[in-house]
Amino acid sequence: MLPEVNIGRGRFKALPSRYALLFMVWYSRGSSTNLYRLLLMTYLASHVVRYVFENPPIISRSVLKDLDELVNEDLIELGTVGGRAVVRVTDRGRRLIGELYGLGNEYVLFGDYLIVRLRDLFNELARLVNAYQDMDTAVLLSIALREHR
């Protein structure tokens, strides 16, 4: 399911960053979130999920590329609700999250350098989603802009 890499004498599964995005959407209420909110939450989670933002805190080609890959893998779908772009996890995406939860005690290579127990990574992402998913978008943007300075 996950590719493996050798680091020194250790062998670790490598967790692609796009799966962190998948988890964040899945953990959101109703397994869906507004695309704009997801971009803001990803920016505020930059201490965990390392993405480059060309125009912080909103524009990130790497986040959009990963979302495109998730759509192509049929793990998420993009839609509109009330004229707003919404990201939803598909049934296939839910099954993948279940498989990843089964690896919760394993240490994985995440990003370019972070070796972390998968359960701990998911707990941190869940904490971030819980903190930001119900926050007013204007307040969320204000926090992100303050972080940008």
C-alpha positions as CSV (number, residue, x, y, z in Angstrom):
1,M,0.0,0.0,0.0
2,L,2.7,2.5,1.0
3,P,6.2,2.6,-0.6
4,E,9.1,1.7,1.6
5,V,12.4,3.5,1.9
6,N,15.7,2.7,3.6
7,I,17.2,5.2,5.9
8,G,20.5,4.1,7.4
9,R,19.7,0.6,8.8
10,G,16.0,1.3,9.1
11,R,13.3,0.6,6.7
12,F,10.2,2.8,6.8
13,K,7.0,3.2,4.9
14,A,6.8,6.6,3.2
15,L,3.5,8.4,3.6
16,P,2.8,10.9,0.8
17,S,1.8,14.4,1.9
18,R,-1.4,14.1,-0.1
19,Y,-2.6,11.5,2.4
20,A,-2.4,14.1,5.1
21,L,-4.8,16.2,3.1
22,L,-7.0,13.2,2.6
23,F,-7.1,12.6,6.4
24,M,-7.8,16.3,7.1
25,V,-10.8,16.2,4.7
26,W,-12.0,12.9,6.0
27,Y,-11.7,14.0,9.7
28,S,-13.8,17.2,8.9
29,R,-17.5,17.1,9.7
30,G,-19.3,15.0,7.0
31,S,-16.0,14.0,5.5
32,S,-16.0,17.2,3.4
33,T,-14.8,20.7,3.7
34,N,-14.7,24.0,1.7
35,L,-11.7,24.2,-0.6
36,Y,-10.8,27.6,0.7
37,R,-11.0,26.5,4.3
38,L,-8.8,23.4,3.5
39,L,-6.1,25.7,2.0
40,L,-6.2,27.9,5.1
41,M,-6.1,24.9,7.5
42,T,-3.2,23.4,5.5
43,Y,-1.3,26.7,5.7
44,L,-1.9,26.9,9.5
45,A,-0.8,23.2,9.8
46,S,2.5,24.0,8.1
47,H,4.5,22.9,11.1
48,V,3.2,19.4,10.3
49,V,2.3,19.4,6.6
50,R,5.1,21.0,4.7
51,Y,3.8,22.7,1.6
52,V,5.1,25.7,-0.3
53,F,2.7,28.6,-0.6
54,E,3.4,31.0,-3.5
55,N,0.9,33.5,-2.2
56,P,0.4,32.8,1.5
57,P,-1.9,31.8,3.0
58,I,-4.0,30.8,0.0
59,I,-2.2,29.8,-3.2
60,S,-0.2,26.6,-3.2
61,R,0.5,24.8,-6.4
62,S,1.8,21.8,-4.4
63,V,-1.5,21.5,-2.4
64,L,-3.5,21.8,-5.6
65,K,-1.3,19.2,-7.3
66,D,-1.8,16.8,-4.5
67,L,-5.6,17.4,-4.5
68,D,-5.6,16.7,-8.2
69,E,-3.7,13.5,-7.6
70,L,-6.3,12.5,-4.9
71,V,-9.1,13.2,-7.4
72,N,-7.3,11.1,-10.1
73,E,-6.9,8.3,-7.6
74,D,-10.7,8.6,-6.9
75,L,-10.0,9.3,-3.2
76,I,-11.7,12.7,-3.1
77,E,-14.2,14.5,-5.3
78,L,-14.6,18.2,-6.0
79,G,-18.0,19.7,-6.2
80,T,-19.9,22.9,-5.5
81,V,-22.4,23.7,-2.8
82,G,-24.0,27.2,-2.9
83,G,-21.4,28.3,-5.4
84,R,-18.4,27.3,-3.2
85,A,-15.9,24.6,-4.1
86,V,-16.2,21.7,-1.7
87,V,-13.8,18.7,-1.3
88,R,-15.4,15.3,-0.3
89,V,-13.9,12.0,0.5
90,T,-15.1,9.1,-1.6
91,D,-15.8,5.6,-0.4
92,R,-12.5,4.5,-1.8
93,G,-10.8,7.3,0.2
94,R,-12.6,6.1,3.4
95,R,-11.3,2.6,2.8
96,L,-7.8,3.9,2.4
97,I,-8.1,5.8,5.7
98,G,-9.2,2.6,7.3
99,E,-6.1,0.8,6.0
100,L,-3.9,3.6,7.2
101,Y,-5.4,3.4,10.7
102,G,-4.4,-0.3,10.7
103,L,-0.8,0.9,10.4
104,G,-1.2,3.3,13.3
105,N,1.6,1.9,15.4
106,E,4.2,2.0,12.6
107,Y,6.7,4.7,12.1
108,V,6.5,6.3,8.7
109,L,8.6,8.8,6.8
110,F,6.4,11.8,6.2
111,G,7.5,14.6,4.0
112,D,11.2,14.9,3.3
113,Y,12.6,14.2,6.8
114,L,10.0,13.5,9.5
115,I,9.9,10.0,11.0
116,V,6.8,9.7,13.1
117,R,4.4,7.1,14.4
118,L,1.4,7.3,12.1
119,R,-1.1,7.5,15.0
120,D,0.7,10.5,16.4
121,L,0.6,12.3,13.0
122,F,-3.1,11.6,12.7
123,N,-3.7,12.8,16.2
124,E,-2.0,16.1,15.5
125,L,-3.9,16.6,12.2
126,A,-7.2,15.8,14.0
127,R,-6.3,18.4,16.7
128,L,-5.8,21.0,14.0
129,V,-9.0,20.1,12.1
130,N,-10.9,20.3,15.4
131,A,-9.5,23.7,16.1
132,Y,-10.2,25.3,12.8
133,Q,-13.2,23.5,11.1
134,D,-15.9,25.5,12.9
135,M,-14.1,28.8,13.1
136,D,-15.5,31.7,11.0
137,T,-13.7,31.9,7.7
138,A,-12.8,35.6,8.3
139,V,-11.2,34.8,11.7
140,L,-9.4,31.8,10.1
141,L,-8.0,34.1,7.4
142,S,-7.0,36.7,10.0
143,I,-5.1,34.1,11.9
144,A,-3.4,32.9,8.8
145,L,-2.4,36.4,7.7
146,R,-1.0,37.1,11.2
147,E,1.0,33.8,11.0
148,H,2.4,35.0,7.6
149,R,4.1,38.1,9.0
